Amino acid sequence: MRGLIFAVIVALALGLGIGLGLEGAGLLGDRQAAVPVPAGPAAVITVAPEGSDEAATIDLFRAHRDSVVAISTSASRRDLFGRSAGEVPLGTGSGWLWDGRGHVVTNAHVIEGATAASVQLADGRAFDATLVGRDTVHDLAVLLIDGEGLPPPLTLAPPEPPQVGARVFAIGNPFGLDWTLTTGIVSALERELPSDQAGTIRRGLIQTDAAINPGNSGGPLLDSSGRVIGVNTAIYSPSGGSAGIGFAIPAATVARVVPELIRTGRYTPPTLGLGFDPRINAAVNRQGLEGAVVLDVQQGSEAARAGIAPAEVLRDGRLRPGHVVTALDGEPVATLDDLLAALDARAVGDRVEVTFDTGGDRETVELPILAGG
């Protein structure tokens, strides 16, 4: 998608002065002529009326800004002889405190290619961070910092999706401008974007018109109660700046992925006890066969006891399909990606009705959702 820009990609432009009109030490450059400003009446400071929307926004920002962090990454470089040439700045992004133990949630692409990361708090303290785990499919990562007196963590919103039109607030570090607040509404739900994993699509994203720019990546998208309803992840922009179309990973996905990253360092989506191959399925779909071709059945699973049969590879290299998944709980499954997205939205232990095509016949079997291995 040509206009899709991850919100951290051009964050280095601030330091390099690329396209931002930065010269010398000042934002306007050291060659700008001074323009005299005529004297005028003293500025009048307007106090937001108590109970107004403006006052509520001010209070929300004050109450939650300290729980948002700025992230700077660097990468080690080596010379032609393989010797260390030190660390060079890589990029910047945002994040937020998940718990009182120092876990910080951000985007996986914020730390992509980094060998070191620093987390800065609003009070000016900076900590070296260690990587706990990351999931590039959902673009989520968890870092860990070790410090005393950390700000309180943010609260994750319930998994139910927000309403279109609900007010939202984004706090982050666009272009390195730390702890910037932007506001807007939920513009749409269930948006889809290409993932950096070949052949997969990130689904169920929240679309918002709150200004999100490079450097906002990994920062929280808050509701009016200050709860995290999403993690800002990408923008659609032909110019590279905010065009009023931003995307956030919903709280329901964060609630599934982050605890698993903290516990095991990786996220493995749930399964039916069946095995699939993305390349083979893509080739089969291109030939006009819809569904997800079963290539393996976990021994001892309910699927095996139900007689689910995998595809067979013939001597001439052709594939003879066995059971092909075509629907989950009545929802059509046209591709393997459809099936994986549907499974990822369910919890381990749930039971689902899986419809199979067996070469012209249809068969529906109830199977449990199993933990991924």
C-alpha positions as CSV (number, residue, x, y, z in Angstrom):
1,M,0.0,0.0,0.0
2,R,1.9,3.0,-1.4
3,G,0.7,5.6,1.1
4,L,1.0,3.5,4.2
5,I,3.8,4.9,6.4
6,F,4.7,3.2,9.7
7,A,4.6,6.0,12.3
8,V,8.2,5.7,13.2
9,I,9.9,5.4,9.7
10,V,10.9,9.1,9.3
11,A,11.4,9.9,12.9
12,L,15.1,10.3,12.2
13,A,14.2,13.3,10.0
14,L,14.1,15.5,13.1
15,G,17.8,14.8,13.8
16,L,18.9,15.0,10.2
17,G,16.8,18.1,9.3
18,I,15.4,16.3,6.3
19,G,12.3,18.0,4.9
20,L,11.6,19.8,8.2
21,G,13.4,23.1,7.5
22,L,15.9,22.4,10.4
23,E,19.2,24.2,10.2
24,G,21.8,25.0,12.8
25,A,20.7,24.9,16.4
26,G,17.2,26.4,16.0
27,L,14.0,25.2,14.5
28,L,14.1,28.0,12.0
29,G,17.9,27.8,11.4
30,D,20.7,30.2,12.4
31,R,20.5,32.2,9.2
32,Q,16.9,33.5,9.7
33,A,16.8,37.2,10.1
34,A,15.3,38.5,13.4
35,V,11.9,40.2,12.9
36,P,11.0,42.8,15.4
37,V,7.6,42.2,17.1
38,P,5.6,45.3,18.0
39,A,4.7,45.7,21.6
40,G,1.1,44.7,22.4
41,P,-1.2,44.1,25.3
42,A,-0.2,41.4,27.8
43,A,-1.3,37.9,27.0
44,V,-4.5,36.8,28.7
45,I,-4.4,33.3,30.1
46,T,-7.8,31.6,29.7
47,V,-8.7,29.1,32.4
48,A,-10.9,26.2,31.2
49,P,-14.3,26.3,32.8
50,E,-14.7,23.6,35.4
51,G,-16.6,20.6,34.1
52,S,-16.0,21.6,30.4
53,D,-14.7,19.2,27.7
54,E,-11.5,21.4,27.7
55,A,-10.9,20.9,31.4
56,A,-11.5,17.2,31.1
57,T,-8.9,16.9,28.3
58,I,-6.4,18.9,30.4
59,D,-7.0,16.6,33.4
60,L,-6.7,13.5,31.3
61,F,-3.4,14.5,29.8
62,R,-2.0,15.5,33.2
63,A,-3.1,12.2,34.8
64,H,-1.6,10.0,32.1
65,R,1.3,11.7,30.4
66,D,3.8,10.4,32.9
67,S,2.9,6.8,32.0
68,V,3.9,7.4,28.4
69,V,7.6,7.0,27.5
70,A,9.9,8.0,24.7
71,I,12.0,5.3,23.1
72,S,15.3,5.8,21.3
73,T,17.1,3.0,19.5
74,S,20.5,2.5,18.2
75,A,22.4,-0.2,16.3
76,S,26.0,-1.4,16.6
77,R,28.2,-0.9,13.5
78,R,31.4,-2.7,12.5
79,D,34.2,-1.5,10.3
80,L,35.6,-3.4,7.3
81,F,37.8,-5.6,9.6
82,G,34.8,-6.6,11.7
83,R,35.8,-4.4,14.6
84,S,33.2,-2.6,16.6
85,A,32.6,1.0,15.3
86,G,30.3,1.9,18.1
87,E,26.5,2.6,18.2
88,V,24.7,4.8,15.8
89,P,21.2,6.3,16.3
90,L,18.5,4.3,14.6
91,G,15.1,5.8,15.4
92,T,12.6,7.0,17.9
93,G,9.2,6.0,19.0
94,S,6.7,5.9,21.9
95,G,5.6,3.4,24.5
96,W,3.7,3.1,27.7
97,L,4.0,1.4,31.1
98,W,2.1,-1.9,31.2
99,D,2.7,-2.8,34.9
100,G,4.6,-1.9,38.0
101,R,7.5,-4.2,37.2
102,G,8.8,-2.0,34.5
103,H,7.3,-3.6,31.4
104,V,6.9,-1.2,28.5
105,V,4.6,-1.8,25.5
106,T,5.5,-0.5,22.1
107,N,5.5,-1.5,18.4
108,A,7.7,-4.2,17.1
109,H,8.8,-2.0,14.2
110,V,10.0,0.7,16.7
111,I,12.8,-1.7,17.7
112,E,13.4,-3.4,14.4
113,G,17.1,-3.7,13.7
114,A,18.1,-2.2,17.0
115,T,20.8,-3.6,19.2
116,A,20.1,-1.2,22.1
117,A,17.1,0.9,23.3
118,S,16.7,3.7,25.8
119,V,13.4,4.5,27.6
120,Q,13.0,8.1,28.8
121,L,10.3,9.1,31.3
122,A,8.5,12.4,31.4
123,D,10.5,13.4,34.5
124,G,13.7,13.2,32.5
125,R,15.1,9.9,33.7
126,A,16.4,7.5,31.1
127,F,16.9,3.8,31.4
128,D,18.5,1.2,29.3
129,A,15.9,-1.3,28.2
130,T,16.0,-5.0,27.5
131,L,13.8,-6.8,25.0
132,V,11.3,-9.2,26.6
133,G,9.6,-10.3,23.4
134,R,8.1,-9.2,20.2
135,D,5.4,-10.3,17.7
136,T,5.9,-8.9,14.2
137,V,2.6,-10.2,12.9
138,H,0.7,-7.9,15.3
139,D,3.5,-5.3,15.5
140,L,3.8,-5.5,19.3
141,A,6.8,-5.7,21.5
142,V,7.6,-5.5,25.2
143,L,10.7,-3.9,26.8
144,L,11.8,-4.0,30.4
145,I,13.3,-1.2,32.4
146,D,14.7,-1.4,36.0
147,G,14.0,1.6,38.1
148,E,12.6,2.9,41.4
149,G,9.5,5.1,41.7
150,L,8.2,4.4,38.2
151,P,4.9,6.1,37.2
152,P,1.7,4.1,37.5
153,P,0.9,1.9,34.5
154,L,-1.9,2.7,32.1
155,T,-5.2,0.6,32.3
156,L,-6.2,-1.5,29.3
157,A,-9.8,-1.0,28.1
158,P,-12.2,-4.0,28.0
159,P,-11.9,-6.1,24.8
160,E,-15.2,-4.8,23.4
161,P,-14.6,-2.5,20.4
162,P,-15.2,1.2,20.9
163,Q,-18.0,3.0,19.2
164,V,-17.4,4.9,15.9
165,G,-17.5,8.5,16.8
166,A,-16.1,8.0,20.4
167,R,-13.5,10.6,21.4
168,V,-9.9,9.4,21.6
169,F,-6.6,10.9,22.7
170,A,-3.1,10.0,21.5
171,I,0.0,10.7,23.5
172,G,3.4,10.2,22.0
173,N,6.5,11.7,20.5
174,P,5.9,12.7,16.9
175,F,9.1,13.8,15.1
176,G,10.8,13.6,18.5
177,L,8.5,16.3,20.0
178,D,8.1,14.6,23.4
179,W,4.7,14.1,25.1
180,T,2.5,15.5,22.4
181,L,-1.3,15.2,22.8
182,T,-3.6,15.0,19.8
183,T,-7.3,14.4,19.9
184,G,-9.9,13.0,17.5
185,I,-12.5,10.3,17.2
186,V,-12.8,6.7,16.2
187,S,-13.3,6.9,12.5
188,A,-13.9,3.3,11.7
189,L,-13.3,-0.3,13.0
190,E,-12.0,-3.6,11.5
191,R,-9.5,-2.0,9.1
192,E,-6.9,-4.2,7.4
193,L,-3.3,-3.5,6.6
194,P,-0.5,-5.6,5.0
195,S,1.8,-7.0,7.7
196,D,5.6,-7.1,7.3
197,Q,5.1,-10.9,7.4
198,A,4.8,-12.0,3.7
199,G,1.3,-13.1,2.8
200,T,-0.4,-12.0,6.0
201,I,-2.7,-9.1,6.9
202,R,-3.2,-7.4,10.2
203,R,-7.0,-7.2,10.8
204,G,-9.4,-5.5,13.1
205,L,-7.4,-2.2,13.4
206,I,-9.0,0.9,14.8
207,Q,-9.0,3.9,12.4
208,T,-8.8,7.4,13.9
209,D,-8.4,11.0,12.8
210,A,-6.4,11.9,15.8
211,A,-3.1,13.3,14.4
212,I,-0.6,10.5,14.4
213,N,2.8,11.1,12.9
214,P,6.2,9.4,12.7
215,G,7.4,8.9,16.3
216,N,3.9,8.2,17.6
217,S,4.4,4.5,17.0
218,G,3.8,2.4,20.1
219,G,2.1,5.2,22.0
220,P,-1.4,4.7,23.6
221,L,-4.7,5.7,22.1
222,L,-6.9,6.5,25.1
223,D,-10.6,6.8,25.6
224,S,-12.3,9.5,27.6
225,S,-11.7,7.6,30.8
226,G,-7.9,7.4,30.1
227,R,-8.0,3.7,29.3
228,V,-5.9,2.3,26.4
229,I,-8.2,1.3,23.6
230,G,-5.4,0.8,21.1
231,V,-1.6,1.1,20.4
232,N,-0.8,3.5,17.6
233,T,0.9,1.7,14.8
234,A,0.7,3.2,11.4
235,I,-0.6,6.1,9.3
236,Y,-1.9,6.4,5.7
237,S,-0.2,9.3,4.2
238,P,0.9,10.1,0.6
239,S,3.1,12.9,2.0
240,G,4.6,11.1,5.0
241,G,2.8,13.4,7.5
242,S,-0.5,13.0,9.2
243,A,-3.5,13.0,6.8
244,G,-6.1,12.3,9.4
245,I,-6.0,8.5,8.8
246,G,-4.2,6.7,11.6
247,F,-4.4,3.1,12.8
248,A,-4.2,1.5,16.2
249,I,-4.0,-2.1,17.4
250,P,-7.1,-2.8,19.4
251,A,-7.1,-3.5,23.1
252,A,-8.5,-7.0,22.6
253,T,-5.4,-7.9,20.5
254,V,-3.0,-6.3,23.0
255,A,-4.7,-8.2,25.9
256,R,-4.0,-11.5,24.1
257,V,-0.5,-10.9,22.8
258,V,1.3,-8.8,25.5
259,P,0.9,-11.3,28.5
260,E,2.2,-14.1,26.3
261,L,5.2,-12.0,25.3
262,I,6.0,-11.3,28.9
263,R,5.5,-15.0,29.9
264,T,7.3,-16.7,27.0
265,G,9.0,-14.0,24.9
266,R,6.9,-14.8,21.9
267,Y,3.3,-15.1,20.8
268,T,2.0,-18.3,19.2
269,P,-1.6,-18.1,17.9
270,P,-4.1,-20.7,19.0
271,T,-4.6,-23.8,16.8
272,L,-7.2,-26.5,16.0
273,G,-4.5,-29.3,16.1
274,L,-4.2,-28.9,12.3
275,G,-1.1,-28.0,10.3
276,F,-1.0,-25.7,7.3
277,D,1.6,-24.3,4.9
278,P,1.2,-20.7,3.7
279,R,3.0,-21.2,0.4
280,I,1.1,-24.4,-0.5
281,N,-2.2,-22.8,0.4
282,A,-1.5,-19.7,-1.6
283,A,-0.7,-21.8,-4.6
284,V,-3.8,-23.8,-4.2
285,N,-5.9,-20.6,-3.8
286,R,-4.4,-19.2,-7.0
287,Q,-5.7,-22.3,-8.8
288,G,-9.2,-21.5,-7.8
289,L,-9.7,-23.7,-4.7
290,E,-11.0,-21.7,-1.7
291,G,-10.3,-22.7,1.8
292,A,-7.3,-23.8,4.0
293,V,-5.8,-27.1,3.0
294,V,-5.0,-29.3,5.9
295,L,-1.4,-30.7,5.6
296,D,-1.0,-32.2,9.1
297,V,-3.1,-33.5,11.9
298,Q,-1.8,-33.4,15.5
299,Q,-1.6,-37.0,16.8
300,G,-4.0,-37.7,19.6
301,S,-6.0,-34.5,19.0
302,E,-9.8,-34.4,18.7
303,A,-9.3,-33.6,15.0
304,A,-7.4,-36.9,14.6
305,R,-10.1,-38.8,16.4
306,A,-12.7,-37.1,14.2
307,G,-11.0,-38.6,11.1
308,I,-9.7,-35.3,9.7
309,A,-7.3,-36.3,6.9
310,P,-4.4,-34.2,5.6
311,A,-3.6,-33.7,1.9
312,E,-1.4,-36.2,0.1
313,V,1.6,-35.3,-2.1
314,L,1.6,-37.6,-5.1
315,R,4.7,-39.1,-6.7
316,D,4.5,-36.6,-9.6
317,G,4.5,-33.7,-7.1
318,R,0.8,-32.9,-7.4
319,L,-1.3,-32.4,-4.3
320,R,-4.4,-34.4,-3.5
321,P,-6.4,-32.4,-1.0
322,G,-7.8,-34.3,2.0
323,H,-9.9,-32.1,4.3
324,V,-10.1,-28.4,3.4
325,V,-11.4,-25.8,6.0
326,T,-14.0,-23.7,4.3
327,A,-15.9,-22.1,7.3
328,L,-15.5,-21.5,11.0
329,D,-18.7,-21.1,13.1
330,G,-20.5,-20.5,9.8
331,E,-18.1,-17.7,8.6
332,P,-16.6,-18.5,5.2
333,V,-12.8,-19.2,5.1
334,A,-11.5,-18.4,1.6
335,T,-7.8,-18.4,2.5
336,L,-5.4,-19.6,5.2
337,D,-5.1,-16.0,6.3
338,D,-8.9,-15.9,6.9
339,L,-8.6,-19.0,9.1
340,L,-5.6,-17.8,11.1
341,A,-7.3,-14.4,11.8
342,A,-10.5,-16.1,12.9
343,L,-8.5,-18.4,15.3
344,D,-6.5,-15.5,16.6
345,A,-9.6,-13.8,17.7
346,R,-10.7,-16.7,19.9
347,A,-9.5,-18.0,23.3
348,V,-7.8,-21.3,24.1
349,G,-10.5,-23.7,25.4
350,D,-13.3,-22.3,23.2
351,R,-15.1,-24.8,21.0
352,V,-15.8,-24.0,17.3
353,E,-17.7,-25.6,14.5
354,V,-15.3,-26.2,11.6
355,T,-16.7,-26.9,8.2
356,F,-14.6,-29.0,5.8
357,D,-14.8,-29.7,2.1
358,T,-13.7,-33.3,1.4
359,G,-13.8,-33.3,-2.4
360,G,-17.3,-32.3,-3.1
361,D,-18.9,-33.3,0.2
362,R,-19.2,-31.0,3.3
363,E,-18.6,-32.1,6.8
364,T,-18.9,-30.0,10.0
365,V,-17.0,-31.0,13.2
366,E,-16.8,-29.3,16.6
367,L,-13.2,-28.9,17.7
368,P,-11.5,-27.2,20.6
369,I,-9.2,-24.2,20.3
370,L,-5.7,-25.4,21.5
371,A,-2.7,-23.4,22.7
372,G,-0.1,-23.0,19.9
373,G,3.1,-24.9,20.3
